[in-house]
Amino acid sequence: MKLVGVVGGGTMGAGIAEVCAKAGSDVLVLETKQEFADAATKRVTTSISRGVAKGKISQDDADAAIARVRVTLDIDEFADRDLVVEAAPEIESLKFEIFGKLDTIVKPSGILATNTSSIPVIKVATATKRPEQVLGMHFFNPVPLMPLVEIISTLVTSPETAAAVTDYAKNTLGKTTVQAGDRSGFIVNALLIPYLCQAIKMLDSGYATAEDIDAAMKGGCGYPMGPLTLVDTIGLDITLAAAESLYAEFAEPHLAPPALLRRMVESGRLGRKVGRGFYKYD
């Protein structure tokens, strides 16, 4: 796993690139436009520099890590990658298209992973002729700080592929790994998303205010963040996509995305990243 590719340089992709580079891997990030490429580079350098300011990494190590990250607009440059992690938006058709292209470009021994938070991995694995070398590698935001990586094997993922990626995540990146079955939501989001949706439904019913719902879960359950603040942090659009995936997989009424969540996404209130969700942000 010396040569790593990351598809997408957004918040998650940049975070994945950062932790891989700090662990010593040569990292190539794919973006679609130069302005996006520049933004991805800035995300990585800013985050690593913040670590220097906080005393978490030396300046020399930071400079070395930054030098190991390069952003490209040419997917053909991924031909030599040992591992490619896709971190594109949660759109099933887009991920299917990306994996189809990667399959024709990445060397035969290369492993292809998706960072999807909720889409069953087999749906993208079938876009390739190497489904035994495809699996889920689900990081959590912010990637440099959150310790967990879910490793998701499909029914056809080879044990060797799962073992190699688990070893890289655990022993090279220093992450805690858990093994999850290939069902929508995996472990974390299968439990988390219904909880978040129930909080939204409670708010919509007028049963309690957003502030009281959040305060109750923080003070009563010891959670570091209330559910509605958490949705704002994750992004309402991402939460909706995960809820839709869970409902499509299991078709259970309690998993249906709340109408309020859908209306807020349609109105552009996507959370902290745009300054307005369940709360307002400066």
Secondary structure, DSSP 8 states (H G I E B T S, - for coil): --EEEEE--SHHHHHHHHHHHHTT-EEEEE-SSHHHHHHHHHHHHHHHHHHHHTTSS-HHHHHHHHHTEEEES-GGGGGG-SEEEE---S-HHHHHHHHHHHHHHS-TT-EEEE--SSS-THHHHTTSS-GGGEEEEEE-SSTTT--EEEEEE-SS--HHHHHHHHHIIIIIS--EEEEEESSTTTTHHHHHHHHHHHHHHHHHHTSS-HHHHHHHHHHHH--SS-HHHHHHHH-HHHHHHHHHHHHHHH--GGGS--HHHHHHHHTT--BGGGTBSSSB--
